[in-house]
Amino acid sequence: MSDIIIFLAYVGLLLGGLASPFVTSMGYLWVDSFYPQYLGSAILGGVPVAAVMGAGAVLAYVLMDRKSPPRMGMFLILSGTMIVWMTASLTWAVRPDAAFAKWDFAVKTVVFSAFLPFVFRSRVQIEAMLLAHMLGSGMHVIGVGIKGALTGGGYQWRLTQLPGDTGLAETSAMATVAIMFIPLLLYMRTHSQLVPFPLIRKTFFTCYALLCITCMIATGARTGIVCLVVLGGLYWVQSKQKLVSFIAIAMLAVLVVIFAPDRWKERMGSIGEYKTDTSALTRIKVWEWAIGFAKDNPMGGGFRAYEVNVLHMPPDEWNPEGWIQRGRAPHSTWFELLTEMGWPGTFLFLSLIGVTLWSLYRVWKRTRGVEELRWCHDLARALAMALVVLMAGSTFIGIGFKSWYWIMFAAGFTLSEYLRRVTSPVKPLPGFLPQPPVAAPRPALPVGGLAVRRRT
């Protein structure tokens, strides 16, 4: 029965592009986070669901929706350059076959993120873009969160039915994404237009945010507590009443510690024991190897270059003479980029982060005090916080070419373009074209120095 429901949802989103092209693009985001080919494998198993949905989205846009395209901003320029660099790296990859397999999904992620600003333009569409991704991931996060709330969870390598290469099947990635969603969910709790009933809206998004915390606990991943501390610090820094905020955050931390299972507490207590923890020690060894590899290969070694590493591990209680590990992944976005894309690719990725944070800061600053654009102000802050949390978590997990970063980049650029359109003056058509009838001008909004054009 579930396979039929998933199949009908997939077909409905695919056909929805016939009425509104952005629906199919929203469907791609849902597919990219929900993975219906695995959960509805009886019907969709083996079907290239993402490729079909993505092709449908692009075709619908080309045939029906080519209006108000974004400017050629830095996000599009840097994304295009990254696509070229990723493709060029195949020519010097140290593991050509493995590199091509990862390039195949990574380049699709970057290309579609660059396509998103062409389709998602209005406030409702921007919200739908984020909700499609969060609700798709939420089918996994919420389930783990409920399990964590009822049973306390426990450290497990696999928490879902997804294969390991999807990202959410790994505990650190699941914990990072769960905490990253919290500021976006709290924004939706206040400003969502797609869930217009206040009681339902506040209840649903509040519960989802709380389940993100229990999901983080259920994973047992130490990365999750790092992300939660970073998020709490961000809220405290932005708070006007810092003492009250500090007390509230401290109370939340106490509640987490009180209700968390003993296994989770033991796992968190091992954070400071990295010198004797095999997992942490191996990770540090890989990072050391990655730095040395980047010195010898400044252009990178192509995707999955880490598979050539050989680590000499010190003795432990199971291996008194030491042991050797081969092909260990860096488990860090920054070292993943350094080994695969080299210094140029790492610079491009960091530039995308910097450009996104800067554009979100500009939106936040320009809309401060403008009541009609308060949602822009709050969304810019929520996106920036989510991106910073993602950066903290991805220090301990290699997710540089998963969709989460690239959707944040696209959302920041889309929001910036929305603000540009609603605050820029309307330019007349050339003299040889018939001019549209001129309606009586509405008074501009002088608040905050912005003249906001009201749209119907």
N, C-alpha and C positions, 0 to 999 in steps of 0.2 A: 504493500500500500504506500509506504514512504517513497519507494522508487517512482511510483506513478505521480505522486504529488510533486516531487522534485522535477520530474520530466515536464509536467504541466507548467510549473513556475518558469522553467528554462525556456520553453516554447513561448509562453506568454510574454516574457521580456524580449525575446527575439522578434516576435511579431509586433510588439509595441512600438518598434521603430517606424512602422508604417504610419502611425498616427503622430508620433513625436520622436524624432531621431535621438533625443537625449536619453530616452528610455532604454534603448539598446546599449548605449554607452554605460548607463547605470547597471544594465545586466552584466556587462563585462566586469565591472568592479565587484559585483556580487559573485560571479563565477570565480574571479581571481582570489576571493577570500573564503568562499564557502566550499569550493571544490566539489561540485555536484557529481563529477565523473567518478569519485570515490564513494560518496555516500549514497548515490543512486546508480551503482555500478550495473545493476541488472538490465537497465535500459541504456544509460549513457556511458557505460564502461567502454573504453576504447575509442570513444568519440572525441575529436579535438574541440571540446566545448569552448575553450577560450579563443581559439583561432576563428571558429565560426562566428561567435558573438562579436569579436573584434572586427572581423571583415564586414559583418552586418552593420555595425556602428559607423564605420568609415563610409560604407556605401550609402547609408541613409543620410549622412551629413552631406556628402557630395551631391546627391540627387535632390535633397529637400531643404537643407538648412544652412546654406552658405551665406550667412549674414553676420555683421558685426564681428569680424575676425579680430583676434588680439593683435597688439603691436608686436613687432619682432624684438621682444625684450630680452634681457640677459638670461632668463630661464630657458627660452627657446634656443638662444645661441649656444649656451653651455651644454644643453641637452644634445643638440645636434653635434657639437664637437665631441661629446662623450660617446655618441653612437659611432662616429668615425673612428675614434681611438680604440673603442672596444673591438671593432671589426678589424682594424689594422693589427691589433695584438695577436690575432690568429696566425699571422704570418711568422711570428717568432715564438709561438707558444712552445713550452717545453713538453707539454702533454697534448698534442694536437687534437686527438679524438675526444678526450675529456674536455678540452677547452671549447670545442665546438658545441658539445652537448649543453654546457652552461651558457655559452653565448646565445644559444637558440632561445632560451627563456629570458635571459637578462636583457637582450636587445628589444624583445617585445615589451618588456616592462617599461623601458625608457621611452620607446617610440610611443606607446599608448599614453604615457603620462604627458608627453609633449602635445598629444592630440586633445587631451581633456579640456584645456582652456578654449578650444574652438567650439566646444559643444555646451559646456556648462557656463552660463553667463549671468542668469538672474539669481536673485536671492534664493528662491525656491530650488532652483537647479543646483546651486552650490551646496545647499543643505542636503539635497537628495544624493549628491555625489558622496558626501561624507557618511550619510546614513547607510547607503548601499554597502559601503565597505565595512562599516562598524557592525551592521546587522548580519552581514555575511560571516564575518569573524565571530560575531556574537553567538552564532549557533554552536561554536566550539567553546568560546570563553564562558558563556553563561552555563553550559552544561558542567564544565569543570568547576565553576564557581558554586553551583548548587551542591555538587558533590562535596566540595570543600566545606560548605556551610553545614551540611548534614553529618558528615563523617570525619571532618578534619583533614581528609586527603592524605597525602604522603608523597615522598619523593618517588617518582616513577619516570622512566625514560619516555614512555608513550602514554599520553593521556587521552588521545582521540583515535579514531579509525584512520587517520591520515597517514600517508607514508612520510618518511623522514625528510624528504626533499621539499615538502611544502612549507616548512618553517614552524608552523604552529604545533607540530608533533614534538618539538623539542622544548623542554621545560623552560629554559631561559628566555627563548623567544616568546613563548606563551605568556610568561610573567611580564616581560617588557611591554608587549602589546596591550595587555590588560591594564597596566598602570598608565600607559600612554593615552588610552581612551578616556580616562577619568575627566580631564579638563574639557574635552570635547562633549562628553555626555552632560556635564554640568552646564555647558553653554546651551545645549539642546533643551535642557530642563527649563531654561528661562525663555529662549527665543524661538523654539521650533514652530514653524508654520505648517508643517506636514502633519503634526499631531496637535490640532487646534484646541482640544478640550483640556483646560488647565490641570484638572485633577488627574486625568489619565497620563498627561505629559509628565507632570512632576513625579507621579508614582513610578512610572515605567523607567524613566531615566535615572531616578534616584536608586531604584533597586538594581538596575544594570551597573551603576557605578559601585555600589556596595559589593555586588557579586564579582566585580573586577578585583577587589581586594581579597575576597575569599579564594578567588581563582589563583591569585599570586601565592597565597599561603599553600593552596593545594599542590602547586607545582613543586614546592620545596626548593626552588631555585634561589640561590643567594643573590642573583642578579635582580630579582624582584624587589628585595629590601633596599638595594641601592637605588633603584628607580623610585621607590616610594619615598625615600629620604630626600631625593632630589626634588620630587614634586612638592613635598611639604615645605622644603626650603624656598621654592619659587613662590608658593602662596604666601609664605611669611614675608618675603622681601617686598611683595606687592601690596601687602596689607597696610592700611592706614593706622589700624590699632594693633600694633605689633605684640603687645603684651597679651591681649585677648586671643590673638591668632596663635601665639606660642602656647598658651594654655590649652586651646582647642586641639592643636596638633599633638601636643604631649598626651592629652587624654585619649585621642585616637590611637596613638602608639601603645599606650598602656592597655587599651582594650584588645588590640591585636595580639599583644604578648600574652594577655590573660586567656584569651579564647583559642589561641593557636595550639595545635597538638604538640606533645613533647618531642616528636620526631622533627618537627619544623624548628623548634627551639634549639635542638642539638645541631641541626644543620646550619642554622644561622650562627651558632657559637663557634663554628669552625672557620669563620671568615678570617680571623686573625692567625689561623694555624696553617697558612699557605705553604710554609716551608716543609711541613710534614704531610700535607694533603696531596695525594697523588694527582688528582684532577687539576688543582691549582698549580702545582709544580710543573706538570706537563705543559700547561698553557703558557707559563712563563718561559719554558724552554723553547716552545714554538715561536714565541715573540722574539726571543733572542736570535733564533735562526732566521726569522723574517727580516730583521734589521740587517743581518749579514748578507742575506740574499739580495736585498735591495741595493746594498753597496756595490755588489758585483754585477747586478742587473738593474740599472737605474730606470730602464724602460719597462720593467716588469717581466714576468715570465709567462704571461697569458693566463687565462682562466684555469683554475685548479692547479696552479704551479706548485702549491704546497705538497702535492703528491710525491714530489721528488725528495722531500726532506728525510733526514736520518737523525734521530735524536738519541743521544747517549744518556740514559737516565741513571741517577745515582742509586746505590743499594737501598733496599727497603726490606721490610719484614718478610716479604714473599720472595724477593730476589736479592739475596745477600751479596751477590757479586755484581749487581747492577744489571741493566737490561737495555735493549734497543727497541725503539718504536719508529716505524716508518709511515710516511704519508699522513701525518697528523695535521688536521685542519687548524688554522690559527685561532678559531673561536673569538674573533675580534674583527669588526668591520674595518678598522683602521689598518690592521696588519694584513687583512684579506686584500684590501685595495693596494697596499704597498707591494705585496708580492705579485699580484695578478696584473695590475694596471701601472705599476711603477710610480715614480714621482709625478709625471704629468697627469695620470689618471687620478691620483690622490688629490692633486691640486684642483682638478676640475670638480671633483666631488665636494671638497671643502668649499670651493667657490660657490657651488649651488646652495650649500647650507648657509653661507654668509649672505648671499643675495636674497635668499628666502627670508632669513631673519631680519635683514635690513628693510625689505619691502613690507613685512608685517609690522615692523616698528613705525614706518612711515604711515601706514594705514591707521594704526593705533593712535598715533599722535595727531593726525589730521582730523580724525573723527571724534576726538575727545571733546565732550560738551555739546555735540550735535545730536539731538534727541532722535531725529529720523534715521540717523546712521549709528545708533548705539549698538545695534547688532553687529555692524562691521568692527566697531571698537572691541567688543567682547570676543568676537570670533578671531580677530587678529591675535589677541592675547592668548586664547585657548590653543590656537594652532602653534604659536611660538612655544608655549609650555610643553605641548605634546612633542614637538620636535626636539626640544632640549632633553626631555625624558628619554626619547628614542636614542639620542646620541649617548646618553649615559648607559643605557642598557646594551646598546650595540658595541660598547667597548668590550663586552664579554661574550658576544655572539656575532658570527659573520652573516649579516643580513643586508649588506650594502646594495645588493641588486634584487632584493625582495621588494614587493610593491609598497611597503609602508613608507619608506623614505620618499619615494617618487610621487606618491599621492600627496604627501605634505608639501613637496616642492610645487606641484601643480595647483594645489589649493591656495597656497600663498600667492602665486602669480595670478590666479583667477580672481581672487578677492581684490588684489591691487588693480586689475583691469576693470572690475566692476566699479570701483570707486572712481577711476578715471572717467568712465563713461557717464556716470550720473552727475559728475561735477564739472565736466567740460562743456563749454558753450556749443549750441547746435550750429553747425556751419551750413550756410545756404548752398543749394545746388548750383552748378554752373549756369550761366545766363541762357544758354541755348536749350536747357531742359525745362519742362514745365514745373513751376514752383508749387509746392503743396499749399493749401489754404492756411493762412496764419491765424491761429487762435489767439484769443485775448491772453496776454502774458499773465502768468501767476506770480505773486510776489516771491522774491528769492528769500531764502532763509539766511539771515545774516549771522547765525550762531556759529562761532568758531572760525569765522572768516571763509566759510564755504557757501557757495550758492548751489544748493542741491535741487536738481530738477525732479519734481514729483512725477512718478510714472504710474500710469493706470494699467 
